[in-house]
Amino acid sequence: MNGAHDLGGMHGFGPVEPERDEPVFHHEWERRAFAITLASGFLGQWNIDMSRSAREQMPAAEYLATTYYEHWLFGLERLLVEKGFVKPEEIEARVAELRRQRAGRAAES
Amino acid sequence: MSGHDHPHDHDHDHEDGSRFSEVELRVRALESLLVDKGLVDPTALDALIDTYETKIGPRNGARVVARAWVDPGYKRRLLEKGGAAIAELGYEGRQGEDIVVLENTPTVHNVVVCTLCSCYPWPVLGLPPVWYKAAPYRSRAVIDPRGVLREFGTELPDGVEVRVWDSTAELRYLVLPERPAGTEGMSEEELAGLVTRDSMIGVSRVAAPAVP
């Protein structure tokens, strides 16, 4: 599939910018996204090509505006839903629950 | 809720503001759902993070390169069947199912990219740096490799042929850099200490050791 992920030969992305310190992960959520993606892969319901294909379903403008592990999260959600492990409404409900908890903690402090 | 709390939940909300607060919630939501459903084991998650953050990295690849520099038989096996020769040193696993080793010579310089995503030989190099996964490198390595190399401080004479290898999920590459001059008396371990990650991706060369 030709899309925003198919970057070879495209112009306009500017210079390569290596980081000075290069941490493996930049946020705790990246660690968790990495780990749940690998661990879900152990369920044996998809291979690496299917993971990449799932990430490539992200709308092109969004793909280019988001970071690497956001692509992973998008792909993982999609695969888990497709394979029937998780329902979209379960994810939304859990997100809402966590958001309420966070708001509660913020109000307390 | 799973009650699976993360020790660092509190510091990054502040540093990122709202940029990642939603994605952070989604990751936590998904993780807690997976744990509640018994689909993933929380201790396995921590072990995976620890493995790829602290245990597997380019030191593995450096040992492979140094062995190839000192042992012609090993080098031959490495160039013939990379994955098997790498496994001889105990490096196997995910994203290393099939590794082809590309030898740099005075006339050929190899560079590795994954234009579509981020394929990379994890067992020998660990997880790729951000720049390897980002749009500038993925887009330009195949259309302006010499320009990209120059940004890494690597100037190649015109007579040197540049070969760019685009990785796939099934086939990953490791560059065998040239052994620098002035290292004849060095041990395998000292040689491994000279080998950089970037030289095994092919964006730089291994520098000769500083003369004391």
HADDOCK unambig.tbl for C-alpha pairs under 7 A between the chains (distance, minus, plus):
assign (segid A and resid 5 and name CA) (segid B and resid 116 and name CA) 5.52 0.50 0.50
assign (segid A and resid 5 and name CA) (segid B and resid 117 and name CA) 6.86 0.50 0.50
assign (segid A and resid 6 and name CA) (segid B and resid 115 and name CA) 6.44 0.50 0.50
assign (segid A and resid 6 and name CA) (segid B and resid 116 and name CA) 5.01 0.50 0.50
assign (segid A and resid 7 and name CA) (segid B and resid 115 and name CA) 5.63 0.50 0.50
assign (segid A and resid 7 and name CA) (segid B and resid 116 and name CA) 6.31 0.50 0.50
assign (segid A and resid 7 and name CA) (segid B and resid 135 and name CA) 6.74 0.50 0.50
assign (segid A and resid 7 and name CA) (segid B and resid 138 and name CA) 5.99 0.50 0.50
assign (segid A and resid 7 and name CA) (segid B and resid 139 and name CA) 4.69 0.50 0.50
assign (segid A and resid 8 and name CA) (segid B and resid 115 and name CA) 4.99 0.50 0.50
assign (segid A and resid 8 and name CA) (segid B and resid 138 and name CA) 5.85 0.50 0.50
assign (segid A and resid 8 and name CA) (segid B and resid 139 and name CA) 4.19 0.50 0.50
assign (segid A and resid 8 and name CA) (segid B and resid 140 and name CA) 6.71 0.50 0.50
assign (segid A and resid 8 and name CA) (segid B and resid 142 and name CA) 6.13 0.50 0.50
assign (segid A and resid 9 and name CA) (segid B and resid 139 and name CA) 4.91 0.50 0.50
assign (segid A and resid 9 and name CA) (segid B and resid 140 and name CA) 5.80 0.50 0.50
assign (segid A and resid 9 and name CA) (segid B and resid 142 and name CA) 5.93 0.50 0.50
assign (segid A and resid 9 and name CA) (segid B and resid 143 and name CA) 5.04 0.50 0.50
assign (segid A and resid 10 and name CA) (segid B and resid 139 and name CA) 5.13 0.50 0.50
assign (segid A and resid 10 and name CA) (segid B and resid 140 and name CA) 6.98 0.50 0.50
assign (segid A and resid 11 and name CA) (segid B and resid 139 and name CA) 6.93 0.50 0.50
assign (segid A and resid 13 and name CA) (segid B and resid 135 and name CA) 6.18 0.50 0.50
assign (segid A and resid 13 and name CA) (segid B and resid 136 and name CA) 4.86 0.50 0.50
assign (segid A and resid 14 and name CA) (segid B and resid 136 and name CA) 5.75 0.50 0.50
assign (segid A and resid 15 and name CA) (segid B and resid 136 and name CA) 5.91 0.50 0.50
assign (segid A and resid 16 and name CA) (segid B and resid 131 and name CA) 6.37 0.50 0.50
assign (segid A and resid 16 and name CA) (segid B and resid 136 and name CA) 5.28 0.50 0.50
assign (segid A and resid 16 and name CA) (segid B and resid 137 and name CA) 5.58 0.50 0.50
assign (segid A and resid 17 and name CA) (segid B and resid 131 and name CA) 6.19 0.50 0.50
assign (segid A and resid 18 and name CA) (segid B and resid 131 and name CA) 5.56 0.50 0.50
assign (segid A and resid 22 and name CA) (segid B and resid 129 and name CA) 6.61 0.50 0.50
assign (segid A and resid 24 and name CA) (segid B and resid 53 and name CA) 6.00 0.50 0.50
assign (segid A and resid 27 and name CA) (segid B and resid 12 and name CA) 6.79 0.50 0.50
assign (segid A and resid 28 and name CA) (segid B and resid 8 and name CA) 6.39 0.50 0.50
assign (segid A and resid 29 and name CA) (segid B and resid 24 and name CA) 5.46 0.50 0.50
assign (segid A and resid 29 and name CA) (segid B and resid 27 and name CA) 6.47 0.50 0.50
assign (segid A and resid 31 and name CA) (segid B and resid 49 and name CA) 6.28 0.50 0.50
assign (segid A and resid 32 and name CA) (segid B and resid 27 and name CA) 6.94 0.50 0.50
assign (segid A and resid 33 and name CA) (segid B and resid 27 and name CA) 6.00 0.50 0.50
assign (segid A and resid 35 and name CA) (segid B and resid 45 and name CA) 5.15 0.50 0.50
assign (segid A and resid 35 and name CA) (segid B and resid 48 and name CA) 5.98 0.50 0.50
assign (segid A and resid 35 and name CA) (segid B and resid 49 and name CA) 6.08 0.50 0.50
assign (segid A and resid 36 and name CA) (segid B and resid 31 and name CA) 6.42 0.50 0.50
assign (segid A and resid 36 and name CA) (segid B and resid 45 and name CA) 6.56 0.50 0.50
assign (segid A and resid 39 and name CA) (segid B and resid 40 and name CA) 6.09 0.50 0.50
assign (segid A and resid 39 and name CA) (segid B and resid 45 and name CA) 6.79 0.50 0.50
assign (segid A and resid 40 and name CA) (segid B and resid 40 and name CA) 6.68 0.50 0.50
assign (segid A and resid 48 and name CA) (segid B and resid 169 and name CA) 6.29 0.50 0.50
assign (segid A and resid 49 and name CA) (segid B and resid 169 and name CA) 6.40 0.50 0.50
assign (segid A and resid 91 and name CA) (segid B and resid 29 and name CA) 6.40 0.50 0.50
assign (segid A and resid 91 and name CA) (segid B and resid 30 and name CA) 6.45 0.50 0.50
assign (segid A and resid 94 and name CA) (segid B and resid 29 and name CA) 5.28 0.50 0.50
assign (segid A and resid 95 and name CA) (segid B and resid 25 and name CA) 5.95 0.50 0.50
assign (segid A and resid 95 and name CA) (segid B and resid 26 and name CA) 5.81 0.50 0.50
assign (segid A and resid 95 and name CA) (segid B and resid 29 and name CA) 5.29 0.50 0.50
assign (segid A and resid 98 and name CA) (segid B and resid 25 and name CA) 6.67 0.50 0.50
